[in-house]
């Protein structure tokens, strides 16, 4: 059993996977996410700091949700986050499409494709080193 202290409240909890926070804090965080999502639906042109202040959420948490692709900046928004590969401004996720395609190509090239087995050369029965008997 993996027991840890919650990063938010300090309670002990049984850690399974994901964020190192307890179930209670996880549920509170999910409620905040729903609140942020509703605020964004009502105020479509809001910036990250405005949303963070209105919903009492840390700006870093909103950016984390954007990186996880749970939130996305609108097409006409002047606000975005930087691609972790090249630094281009993107609306959601960690990488721009160009970097994603480049990584996919590199991963594909790094995997060796199995080669077809070469057919075995046919042996001449006369070359066989076994003993032969001559008939009279």
C-alpha positions in Angstrom: 0.0 0.0 0.0 1.4 3.4 -1.0 0.4 6.0 1.6 1.2 9.7 1.0 0.4 13.1 2.3 -1.9 15.2 0.2 -0.1 18.1 -1.5 -3.0 20.5 -0.8 -4.3 19.7 2.7 -1.6 17.4 4.2 -4.0 14.5 5.0 -2.7 10.9 4.7 -4.3 9.0 1.8 -3.8 5.8 -0.2 -2.1 6.9 -3.4 -2.9 5.0 -6.5 -2.0 7.2 -9.5 -2.3 10.7 -10.9 -2.0 13.8 -8.8 -0.7 13.3 -5.3 -3.9 14.7 -3.7 -6.5 13.1 -1.5 -10.0 12.2 -2.8 -11.6 15.2 -1.0 -9.2 17.7 -2.6 -9.6 16.0 -5.9 -13.4 16.4 -5.7 -13.0 20.1 -4.8 -10.6 20.6 -7.7 -13.2 19.0 -10.0 -15.9 21.4 -8.7 -13.6 24.3 -9.4 -13.0 23.0 -12.9 -16.8 22.9 -13.6 -17.1 26.4 -12.2 -14.3 27.7 -14.5 -15.8 25.9 -17.5 -19.2 27.6 -16.8 -17.6 31.0 -16.3 -15.8 30.6 -19.7 -19.0 29.7 -21.4 -20.7 32.8 -20.1 -17.7 35.1 -20.6 -16.2 33.9 -23.9 -13.6 36.7 -24.3 -12.2 36.5 -20.7 -8.4 36.2 -20.2 -6.8 33.6 -17.9 -6.1 36.1 -15.1 -9.7 37.3 -15.2 -11.1 33.8 -15.0 -8.6 32.9 -12.2 -9.7 35.9 -10.1 -13.4 35.4 -10.8 -13.4 31.7 -9.9 -10.7 31.9 -7.2 -8.4 29.5 -9.0 -4.7 29.7 -9.4 -3.6 30.7 -12.9 -1.2 27.8 -13.0 -4.1 25.4 -12.4 -6.0 26.9 -15.4 -2.8 26.5 -17.5 -2.5 22.9 -16.4 -6.1 22.2 -17.5 -5.2 23.7 -20.9 -2.1 21.5 -21.1 -4.2 18.5 -20.3 -6.6 19.5 -23.1 -9.5 19.9 -20.7 -9.8 23.6 -21.6 -9.0 25.3 -24.9 -8.5 28.9 -25.9 -10.9 30.1 -28.6 -9.8 30.6 -32.2 -10.0 34.4 -32.1 -8.3 34.6 -28.7 -5.0 36.5 -28.4 -4.1 34.5 -25.4 -2.5 31.0 -25.6 0.2 28.9 -24.3 3.6 28.1 -25.7 4.4 24.8 -27.5 6.9 22.9 -25.4 8.8 22.0 -28.6 9.2 25.2 -30.6 7.6 27.9 -28.5 4.8 28.7 -31.0 1.5 29.9 -29.4 -1.1 27.1 -29.3 -4.7 26.9 -28.0 -4.5 23.6 -26.1 -2.2 20.7 -25.3 1.6 20.6 -25.0 2.8 20.6 -28.6 1.8 22.3 -31.8 0.7 20.2 -34.8 4.1 20.5 -36.5 5.9 19.2 -33.4 3.4 16.4 -32.9 3.9 15.3 -36.5 7.7 15.5 -36.2 7.7 13.4 -33.0 5.4 10.9 -34.6 7.7 10.6 -37.6 10.8 10.2 -35.3 9.1 7.6 -33.2 8.0 5.7 -36.4 11.6 5.9 -37.8 13.1 4.6 -34.5 11.2 1.4 -34.6 12.9 -1.2 -36.7 10.6 -2.8 -39.2 10.9 -6.6 -39.3 12.7 -7.9 -42.4 11.2 -10.7 -44.4 13.1 -13.9 -43.8 15.5 -14.8 -46.7 14.7 -18.1 -48.4 17.2 -20.8 -47.6 19.4 -21.8 -50.5 18.6 -25.3 -51.9 21.3 -27.8 -51.2 22.6 -30.1 -53.8 22.1 -33.7 -52.6 25.6 -34.6 -54.0 27.2 -32.2 -51.6 25.8 -34.2 -48.6 28.7 -35.6 -46.5 26.8 -38.8 -45.7 28.1 -42.2 -46.6 27.0 -43.6 -50.0 26.7 -47.2 -51.0 27.4 -48.2 -54.6 25.3 -50.9 -56.1 26.9 -53.7 -58.1 
